[in-house]
Amino acid sequence: MAGTEMSSREREAALAAAPWQDAGATGSLFRGTATSISDIWRRRELLSMLTRRELKSRYKDSALGFLWSLARPLTQLLIYYVVVGQFLHAARGIDNFAVYIFSGLTIYTLFSEIIQTGTGSIIANSGLVKKVYLPREIFPLATIGSALFNFFIQFLILVVAALVIGTLSFGTHLLFAVGALGIVLIYGAALALILSAVNVFLRDVQYIVEVVLLLLMWGSPIVYSLKAVSGFFPNWLLQIYIDNPVTLAVLGFQDAFWSPTGEGGSPSDLPLRMLLIGLLGLVLLFGAQRLFTRLSGNFAQEL
Amino acid sequence: MNSPVNVVQVNDVSKRFIVRKDNSIKERIVNFGRGARYREDFWALRNVDIEIAAGSTVGLIGPNGSGKSTLLKAIGGIIQPTTGSVQRRGRMAALLELGAGFHQDLTGRENVYLNASILGLSRKQTDMHFDDIVEFSGIEAFIDTQVKFYSSGMYVRLAFAVAVHVDPDLLLVDEVLAVGDEAFQRKCLDKIRSFQDEGRTIVLVTHSLNQVTDFCNRAIVLARGSVVFDGEPIDAVSVLRSGFEATYEADATGHGTFKQPAGERGKIARVRVLDGQGHEQRNFSTGDDLLVEVDVESATPLNKWAVGLHIDNPLGQLVTGATSKSLDAKFPTLDGAARVRFALPRANFGGGEYGVTVAMFGSDDQEIARATDAASFSIGQHARSWGPLFTDVSVGMTPID
């Protein structure tokens, strides 16, 4: 061990100078969050390795490898385009329906993948949680990493498609995509933290999550237009519908890659709404992290 | 010498486990309000106070379910104590299960990096140690194979190799030293000895009491979540041995009250092998008279006591054994020291090495002291036959029509 060799007396002296640390995570409000964040930052290399492990192991022995991660969203695109768009005539009144669906689907898939794999992440890594001390936030966060990888592949396809079909133009409206991504990451992280922790104690959560994700998918204007909803809902319900973070993210992506003019009927104050919901999400994320720390003390014995 | 530097402080730690028998929403709703019946709690640790000094090797021993692994996990920060606190300093590595971070679908090489990272090494440091790790594990040829194709021995070798290259100040080890073949085990134990020389602190949970007396300079005996003994490993082992009997009794009678160790403490001071004239000797021939002399001591008067003798061959197989009870010998009350002699006249041992193990029993036949391989002797080889039993074997032949 070059560079680390030291005599027992040197080691003793170094230890005498070292500060005492509490074993495990601390519970105090703000200091606790700060130490958690610095802990995670110190283990960022591990975070990237866990992310890569997840990706590598998922398609390890398949011939086509990560190309399979595209199979599902492209099939969904095909189904929605043909069945919902053409057979059920949802495409009427929406130009470039394929780009419309795919922009909503891309950002929604990111959210759904973060939540779904994040919820099971602590249980999936129970071997590690029980045997080694790590900042446990790493496991849900690593699933965000692998979900982001899949997202970027879809995202590239979306950009190419938008470019070919001609709906992509350069301008400040592209910032909507950044805002949408931000909202999805904040809410995804917060919910993944909460749900992964609660799932340890109550395994029903992972099944509830599947159902709720299905609801959210149809509760956002991904395969139909917002106009169809606005004629149907009273105004107050419409506002709630729009302020759903998933809806906001979907609208943001559609404005960025499908139609910068808000042709789909997205509200003109979309930037303000995204900002406020984003800030609210940060508060939620903070609370989620505290709750996670609280519950994480009992993970090892519950698994 | 100045006062010792502590690396771990366990302050009045208690840990309560709640075992719920209903884990789904449906069951919880159905059972709501009658919660108490569907949960059971027990204290895995109760008011444990321990300080561990830098450079010491501490063995945690106790019967199953005594809380030793829980204590180790509390020190490692893997579980949070219900009350009390644990503080530590310096870099820690926990070897609670070898290869906990291994992923079946990744190759050995990828797993080395992943596991090292889990134990706190950066990529650069792992690069630096990588060759050492692979060499230590001795599985160079398979390093780029997925670990799911490894044999369990290879798996454990690689995991241990990673763990010992992490450079911890404090190493927590749970029952993982009994791994691999003999050569590799020796390598592991050598590594642990060099860790001790480098002033690293080791906390070890084990059921192998030999490991405790061989390695540790301090042993802590736990029973039902409390510390019942803390001190010299040899004393701890004898406390534990007498405690085992008490545990069996408690289990057998079915009520949960744990009987404290009876307090009988014996000591085997010396074991010698003598020839028929009473002179200490090591090399004998088949058919010589042998005497095994055992000096025993007791701090408190022992009314009923006995001494047992085992002679084993180098493979650990019993060649012959007896106790003073099986020989119908009754000894008077032991108060202080006494000398016991087993006589083996014209002993028919075959050529080879033999080890002598002696145990001491208190009232109720509890074992209160044991000296494993306390003495040894050697019998000269014969050209004509071999094996632990000597007979004057001969051979002849007659044709069969």
Interface residues (C-beta under 8 A of the other chain):
Chain A: M1 A2 T4 E5 M6 S7 S8 R9 E10 R11 E12 A14 L15 A16 A18 P19 W20 Q21 D22 A23 G24 A25 R43 E45 L46 M49 L50 R53 K56 S57 K60 D61 G127 L128 V129 K130 K131 V132 Y133 L134 L202 R203 D204 G297 N298 A300 Q301
Chain B: V5 V7 Q9 F17 N23 S24 I25 R28 A54 G55 K73 A74 I75 G76 G77 I78 I79 Q80 S85 V86 Q87 R88 R89 G90 M92 A94 L96 E97 A100 G101 H103 Q104 D105 L106 E110 Y113 L114 S117 I118 L119 S122 R123 M128 H129 D132 Q146 H165 D167 D169 D197 E198 G199 R200
